[in-house]
Amino acid sequence: MKIHYLQRTFLFSAQEVLKTIKPLKKLHIAIVTPDYPPTVCGLAQYAQGLAQGLVQLGHSVSVLVPVEPEDRQEQTIETPGLWVHRFDPLLQTEAQEVLRQTGLQQMATSCRVAELLSQRQEQKSIDLIEFSNWKAFGYYFLLQKKIPSLTRLSTGILQVYTDHPQMETSPDERVLVDRLAQCEKSSVLACDMITVASTAHWQHWSAQYGIDPHNPPPAPQVIPLGIPIPKVDLSPRPKSAIFTILFIGRLTRRKGFDLFMEAMAIVAAQVSDHCPNIAIQVIGRDMPIPGEEESMWEKYRDLIPRSPRLSIDYLGEVSDEEKNQAYAQADLLVAPSRYESFGLCFVEAMSYALPVIALAIGGSAVTVPHEQGGILVEKAEAEAIAQEVQRFLEGKRDHQAYREMAYQYALEHYSVEKMVDSTLAAYYQMLDL
């Protein structure tokens, strides 16, 4: 009788507690993004992964994305829970025409975004809006913000022009870039919350955009990017006579392509007889060098001497399928970028059980787990990078153990599901739910 009484008392208490717990509200979230599939880029992949993940959890998502420049046709695609509207960012009102004539085309796009958000709000009440900071798409809407909003911080316009100074063709162009940067900054600071992929990116962006260190906005929520993690066979690979080293990224100094090629030249000169043959693969867009006639590939392609024991293939830009196949077949990713806000290629590589060598700089130092599937090199020097490559070639680092650690780390930290859960928690916090 006593046990029965205790059981009934416990059951009653549990039922009372459950009555006080409110089920989490299902949200209608608007995502304003500059890119969305079939466009292939990090922003597009992020927006689609987040939208689809939220829908799978029972939320509704409306996505606003500009049409491609060559395709002016607006289009709406609606599936259960997901509404994607591709809009024409070009001018449709007199005010937008004035903006276009003064060179502020992106501000005209911001006007169009504000108009579409207002229309969508009338059709279906929006609980919150997530903007990208890119080119201040949310600027005009945020001037009279009526809906809780947050910014997902990505690379800004100032960083793009820093990386590609050849884009700045005149003093007038620089004035417009600075104006747009100010609008980006205003848009970010007008939001209720900021989310970033790494603290390093927030620190870099704050310095670049002149955030007052004595009056900073609330600390951003750090939510690493997530990707679909494929199923990978982690059984030891058969011993191969060829060791494949992969570089993925734009061929620029920022991405460390010069360091990569210089390091590979050192490795090539030191290959011993008991090391496997080396196959180097380079994937990414070749870029011009400011002030020089040669491109990056043209300048560095002959730095590494070819031999029967070493080959190098430049594959250029490839499809996602080809890129993933390269990850799956390679033995080591070497991507010594001098700055990354996060470093999506590192996550992609680890998701295919591919060990990574990167520099201990910026977002790379946060994203790549040192000696847990990756190696962080302290100095941005070709010799230091080459030494770490040599350790793998000579078997001084357990390649199979690094494969297993890389995959496990990606699985635990960088899945789409983890990113969506963390983002949703930030949404509820912002809405005080």
Steps between C-alpha positions, in 0.01 A plus 500: 500500500783740584677439169173541314436830679849629412454402137167685483651806670795507258270458198277782620802731555642422155165572334476834681851595388422409140193724508723799582738437206396691194573331167748706298327721246527404136650800322468663160851611412601716205854453365641773275806367321708613200537140381302177499539176300547428216764771560809324638661687791521493878215747554267303274586173674446658843163653410364178351626283786348732760166537316453129440609413856250744651220362284582145611450618860152626415570870442405707194768678297480771236817563299568817299789478254587710191471340158821432313620803293437318173149400605263790576196275539355501851397160629333354809542135594289372786525163672350397836641744756741668258434803277789617279456821302764605249454873443625743239722746690493754219302816532122511509423830669599862444694508828693191400576654162658798675716266703609314189595820321719605793681166486341350810345201329534289814291751694233465233512124568455577869185700417364205306573265791312730741203506265492120464534441873206730567292314243595162646418621850147589381459154344637304796616652827880481537646429845856599417732577209855380446709723274845453354715811540613472137440830317251618764192331354313572824592868528169667410284247681706543816461879493143446618539155650166352600600134517776349719809458284848354514803504273704195410843658452689393189779659298429869443552726200817652651667159521411422139661822377801436724541155346442623144638855468472477122123545545555857614517672163467868602482737799123518448481121530676519836255762624208272412665202670552703818135613493383144459727389783343760728157368409618144575625614839175687578293196401697265723482732801126559450420131552393349831765229479814415304613145430849409377680184401802584718615760752798568274268619224316736734828649624627546144174648374470735800847640439447528125167682533605726787282369782561718806677271751373721784139469388468160334170330416396193702736208453398291198382141520770268365336232283741302279387416149364153443496274197348160413747243632533208256542142606868411468677166512757546776669164456875531430578573139710253302862612487547717192806602304348848454427760768254766376525854638209733431465879490148646472422871481542806283857537382579813701753614755229518766420132442871425530546354152852646481589338834354170384705492181819608677445230764438237233824601326687435826324165544585403141869569563501285814307192390694197616498153347285352778226763451209438260472685173315831526201616295405867554152617402400868490131593484373857483466810286825646367526868593691797354785655696453877548765690307633192321423343164509143629225324690577310820511164322721636223742643756531193721428199278868441410626542856462126562720280281310208348654156518398135479443522877296821505212628289286813526160555341310828490130414470359855516143547617308175537148387586400411856498134403856521363617695806355241738661222300836678536452523877412130517802387297770732639731421793560852633352849459756778522330840501725762668256791476626822658147584608171312519186615676425131555652273238226290343749295296652367825162375617424348160836320501456361852150380412671272246756384761770710336767637737568873472804726524418869552650810658422590861344828387147641517210261460732219390641481852149446637360269234793259466562285811876487555626142518141373507462453125688809392828683543530873567828656391601799711709682240383602153820358352540245223772313690275445804214376280733269308627345825145403600433349157824301530388354834196347330702379202759332721240341729604705804133593539246216501299578187223252580456643852477849355238384252286359779544806724417742216177321415389468861568868565297604195217271607489643853548871421406583141182318402205689352283369783728655765507832311120509467446412868744771611342757268151414620613538863630847410166586339307400815742695716459810286121471512510427875304177452 
